Amino acid sequence: MKILVMSPYDGPLNTVRPEAELFIAISKLGHSVTIMTQANAAYAKICAETGIKIIDNYPSKKVCLRTIKLVHNELNSGDYDICYAFDSKTIPNAAFGAIGTKAIVISYRGTTGGLYRHDPSAYFTHLHPKISAIVCNSNAVQKDVKSRVWSKKVLVERIYKGHKVEWYETEAALRSEFNLKDSDIVAICACNVRPSKGISVLLKALNSIQNENFHMLFVGNGYEAHKDEIASCSMKERIHLLGHRKDVPQLMKMADFQIQPSISGEGLPRAVIEAMAGGTPSIVTTTGGSPELVENGISGLVVDNGNSIELRSGILTILDNPEALASMGYEAKKRINEYFNLQQSVSQHLTLFDKLL
């Protein structure tokens, strides 16, 4: 079959890699793949080296007439079977560009919430009448999308993005950079702050933890919004604000465990996948697809969404039983390898394509 992919490939390596490697694998199975993206992006060049055709284009806006015309002409002249779009800019341009062509349009959805039948803009993306299938990155997202889709003809499928644990093998960052000792127990929270990330819930959970060997690393932008909460936290001297970092995988490897306190909007958190694949267990909440990643008490801990008392209890469970971290880390890595691997994603995508055709 012949597939046109539309997606931004100029993001961080670990963000782009699962998707790009999916289409490299599909191409190696004999299918014709073209990717419309930023040609100077690192993974666009890697895809091109494997023989995938790259079209240098990313839409300037959600309805970009130049992109729509380019897509329409490419689909018609190339006789494509599938047009697969991945974000809020490429999906509407793919849908409009496919009108009058034989190509079946698929969209990708990676978050819960924000898709509503009463919102006119939704009919430019996933609810566009040209969309024949929506691929969701978790059961939680699939359930949410199914409740929004009018047409029973639209397939709403859950396909996990596939990973290889070797992608996340790296050397741990040096604890000495942060004046941390090997005997310290270090947790990390890596995100760009917004209300859905639940940072206030985490800070409230940290407030009464007295263990002098426990340190909390916050990585990402936007923590200034919580400066007063941090200043009033009882363990403020052991909270480290690192800001934006390019070495998040190395920091994840250095940490003993990760905390993802999100209260809404999650699909399948990339930070949790990166940590688990590298052997670092996580404490996650019940929101979105996080409970699909983490088996409570086996490969990490799952606590009730928005519940600072339960989150504190989870942290204390680890602090009181640090010897369990090695076993949880092993199980976390094993779980990514067995249930969120690249080969499964390839197989499930090809099954979906065949079903649509």
C-alpha positions in Angstrom: 0.0 0.0 0.0 1.0 3.6 -0.4 1.0 5.9 2.6 1.4 9.7 3.0 2.3 10.8 6.5 2.0 14.4 7.7 3.7 15.2 11.0 6.2 17.6 12.6 9.6 15.9 13.0 11.6 18.9 14.4 10.9 18.0 18.1 13.1 16.2 20.6 14.5 12.9 19.5 12.6 10.7 21.9 9.3 12.4 20.9 9.8 11.8 17.2 11.5 8.4 17.2 8.6 6.1 18.0 6.5 7.5 15.1 9.4 7.8 12.6 10.7 4.2 13.4 7.1 2.9 12.9 7.1 4.2 9.3 10.7 3.1 8.7 9.6 -0.4 9.7 6.5 -0.3 7.5 8.6 0.9 4.6 11.1 -2.0 5.1 8.1 -4.4 4.8 7.7 -3.3 1.2 5.1 -0.5 1.6 5.6 2.9 0.0 5.9 5.6 2.6 6.1 9.4 2.0 6.5 11.8 4.9 5.6 15.4 4.6 7.5 17.2 7.3 10.4 19.7 7.9 13.1 18.2 5.7 16.0 19.6 7.8 14.8 17.8 10.9 17.1 15.1 12.2 14.7 12.2 11.8 13.5 13.4 8.4 17.1 12.9 7.2 17.2 9.4 8.9 14.0 8.5 7.1 15.3 9.7 3.8 18.5 7.6 4.3 16.2 4.5 4.5 14.6 5.3 1.1 11.5 7.1 2.4 10.4 10.1 0.2 10.5 13.4 2.2 8.3 16.3 1.1 9.6 19.5 2.8 6.4 21.1 4.1 4.7 21.8 7.4 1.5 23.9 7.4 1.8 27.5 8.7 -1.7 27.3 10.2 -4.6 24.9 10.7 -6.1 25.7 7.3 -3.2 26.4 5.0 -4.3 26.7 1.4 -0.8 26.1 0.1 -0.5 22.9 2.1 -4.1 21.7 1.1 -3.2 22.1 -2.6 0.1 20.4 -2.1 -1.5 17.5 -0.3 -4.3 17.2 -2.9 -1.9 17.1 -5.8 0.4 14.6 -4.1 -2.4 12.2 -3.2 -3.8 12.3 -6.7 -0.5 12.1 -8.6 0.9 9.5 -6.3 -2.2 7.4 -6.1 -2.0 7.0 -2.3 -4.2 4.6 -0.3 -3.7 6.2 3.2 -3.1 9.8 4.4 -2.2 9.8 8.1 -1.9 13.1 10.0 -0.6 13.5 13.5 -1.3 17.0 15.0 -3.7 19.9 15.1 -2.1 21.6 12.1 -1.6 18.6 9.8 -5.0 16.9 10.5 -7.3 19.6 9.0 -4.9 20.2 6.1 -4.8 16.4 5.4 -8.6 16.2 5.6 -9.3 19.1 3.2 -6.5 18.1 0.9 -7.9 14.5 0.6 -11.3 15.7 -0.7 -11.7 14.4 -4.2 -9.0 11.8 -3.9 -9.3 8.1 -3.1 -7.0 8.4 0.0 -8.5 7.3 3.3 -7.6 9.8 6.0 -6.5 8.7 9.5 -5.9 11.1 12.4 -3.9 10.6 15.6 -5.1 11.5 19.1 -2.8 11.5 22.1 -4.7 13.3 24.9 -8.0 13.0 26.7 -10.4 16.0 26.9 -10.7 19.0 24.7 -12.7 17.3 21.9 -16.3 18.4 21.9 -19.2 18.0 19.5 -20.4 21.5 20.3 -17.0 23.0 19.3 -17.0 24.0 15.6 -13.2 23.7 15.5 -13.5 19.9 16.2 -15.0 19.5 12.8 -11.7 20.7 11.3 -9.8 17.9 13.0 -11.0 14.6 14.4 -14.7 15.1 13.6 -14.0 16.2 10.0 -16.3 14.2 7.8 -13.3 13.0 5.7 -11.7 11.3 8.7 -12.3 7.5 8.5 -10.2 6.4 11.5 -8.8 7.9 14.7 -5.8 6.2 16.2 -5.6 6.7 20.0 -2.5 6.2 22.1 -4.3 4.7 25.1 -7.5 3.0 26.2 -8.4 6.2 28.1 -8.1 8.3 25.0 -10.0 5.8 22.9 -12.9 5.8 25.4 -12.9 9.6 25.4 -12.9 9.9 21.6 -15.6 7.2 21.1 -17.9 9.3 23.3 -17.4 12.3 20.9 -17.6 10.7 17.4 -21.0 10.8 15.7 -20.5 8.4 12.9 -20.4 4.7 13.6 -18.4 4.3 10.3 -15.4 6.0 11.9 -13.0 3.5 13.4 -11.6 4.6 16.8 -8.7 2.3 17.5 -6.2 2.1 20.4 -2.7 1.5 19.1 0.2 2.1 21.5 3.2 3.9 20.1 6.0 1.3 19.9 9.3 1.6 21.6 12.6 -0.3 22.0 14.2 -0.1 25.4 17.6 0.2 23.9 16.6 3.7 22.6 16.6 4.9 26.2 19.9 3.3 27.3 22.1 6.1 28.6 24.6 7.0 31.3 23.1 8.6 34.4 23.8 12.2 35.1 26.3 12.9 37.9 24.6 13.5 41.2 27.6 15.7 42.2 26.2 18.4 39.8 23.4 18.9 42.2 25.3 18.3 45.5 23.5 15.0 45.9 25.0 11.9 47.5 24.8 8.3 46.4 22.9 7.6 49.7 20.2 10.2 48.9 16.9 9.0 47.5 16.1 11.2 44.5 12.7 11.7 42.8 12.2 13.6 39.6 9.2 15.3 38.0 9.8 16.4 34.3 7.2 18.5 32.6 6.4 22.0 31.3 4.0 23.3 33.9 0.3 23.9 33.2 -2.6 23.3 35.5 -3.3 19.8 34.3 0.1 18.6 35.5 -0.9 18.7 39.2 2.3 20.4 40.6 0.3 21.9 43.5 -0.9 18.5 44.4 2.7 17.2 44.5 4.0 20.1 46.5 1.2 19.6 49.0 2.2 15.9 49.3 5.8 16.8 49.8 5.1 19.4 52.5 5.2 17.0 55.5 7.9 14.6 54.4 10.8 14.8 56.8 13.3 12.3 55.4 16.5 14.3 55.2 17.9 12.0 52.5 15.0 12.6 50.1 15.4 15.2 47.3 13.0 16.3 44.6 14.1 17.5 41.2 11.7 19.6 39.1 12.7 19.7 35.4 11.0 21.9 32.8 9.6 25.4 32.3 7.0 27.2 34.3 7.7 26.3 37.9 7.9 30.0 38.8 4.1 29.9 39.0 4.5 27.7 42.2 7.3 29.7 43.8 5.2 30.6 46.9 4.2 27.0 47.4 7.8 25.9 47.1 9.0 28.6 49.5 6.5 27.5 52.1 7.2 23.7 51.7 8.9 22.1 54.7 11.4 20.4 52.4 12.2 23.5 50.3 15.9 23.1 50.9 15.7 19.7 49.2 13.7 20.8 46.2 15.9 21.5 43.1 14.5 23.6 40.2 16.5 22.7 37.2 14.6 24.5 34.5 14.7 23.4 30.9 17.2 20.6 30.3 18.3 18.7 27.2 19.6 15.7 29.3 16.2 14.5 30.7 16.9 10.8 29.9 20.2 11.1 31.9 18.4 12.8 34.8 15.7 10.1 34.7 18.5 7.5 34.9 20.1 9.3 37.8 16.8 9.5 39.8 15.6 6.6 42.0 12.0 7.2 40.9 9.8 9.6 38.9 6.6 11.3 40.0 3.9 12.2 37.5 1.1 14.0 39.5 -1.1 14.9 36.5 -4.8 15.6 37.3 -6.2 15.6 33.7 -5.5 15.6 30.0 -3.0 12.7 29.8 -2.8 10.1 27.1 0.2 8.0 27.5 2.9 10.2 29.2 6.2 10.2 27.3 8.1 11.0 30.5 6.8 7.9 32.2 7.7 5.7 29.2 11.2 7.2 29.0 11.7 6.5 32.7 10.3 3.0 32.6 12.3 2.0 29.5 15.4 3.2 31.3 14.6 1.1 34.4 13.3 4.0 36.6 9.9 3.3 38.2 7.2 5.9 38.5 4.4 7.0 40.8 1.5 8.0 38.5 -2.1 9.0 39.0 -5.3 7.4 37.7 -5.8 10.1 35.1 -5.5 9.2 31.4 -3.5 6.2 30.2 -0.9 6.2 33.1 -2.5 3.1 34.8 -2.1 1.3 31.5 1.6 1.8 31.7 2.2 1.2 35.4 1.1 -2.0 37.3 0.4 -0.8 40.8 2.9 -2.3 43.3 4.8 -4.1 40.5 6.3 -1.7 38.0 5.6 1.4 40.0 2.7 2.9 42.0 -0.7 4.3 40.9 -2.4 6.8 43.2 -5.8 8.5 43.0 -5.9 11.5 40.8 -5.7 14.9 42.6 -5.3 13.2 46.0 -2.2 14.7 47.8 -2.7 12.4 50.8 -2.5 9.3 48.7 0.4 10.7 46.7 2.3 11.4 50.0 1.5 7.8 51.1 3.0 6.5 47.8 6.2 8.5 48.2 6.5 7.3 51.8 6.0 3.7 50.7 9.1 4.1 48.5 11.1 6.0 51.1 10.3 3.3 53.7 11.2 0.4 51.3 13.9 1.7 49.0 15.1 -1.9 48.3 11.9 -2.3 46.2 13.0 0.2 43.7 15.4 -2.2 41.9 12.6 -4.8 41.4 10.1 -2.1 40.3 12.7 -0.7 37.8 13.2 -4.2 36.3 9.5 -4.8 35.9 9.0 -1.3 34.4 11.6 -2.0 31.7 10.2 -5.4 31.1 6.6 -4.0 30.7 7.7 -1.5 28.1 9.5 -4.2 26.2 6.6 -6.7 26.3 3.5 -4.5 25.9 4.6 -1.2 24.3 7.1 -2.5 21.6 7.6 -1.3 18.1 6.7 -4.6 16.4 3.2 -4.7 18.0 2.6 -1.1 16.8 3.7 -2.0 13.2 1.4 -5.0 13.1 -1.6 -3.2 14.6 -1.2 -0.3 12.2 -1.0 -2.6 9.1 -4.1 -4.5 10.4 -6.0 -1.2 10.6 -4.9 -0.1 7.2 -6.0 -3.4 5.7 -9.4 -3.1 7.4 -9.9 0.4 6.0 -8.9 -0.6 2.5 
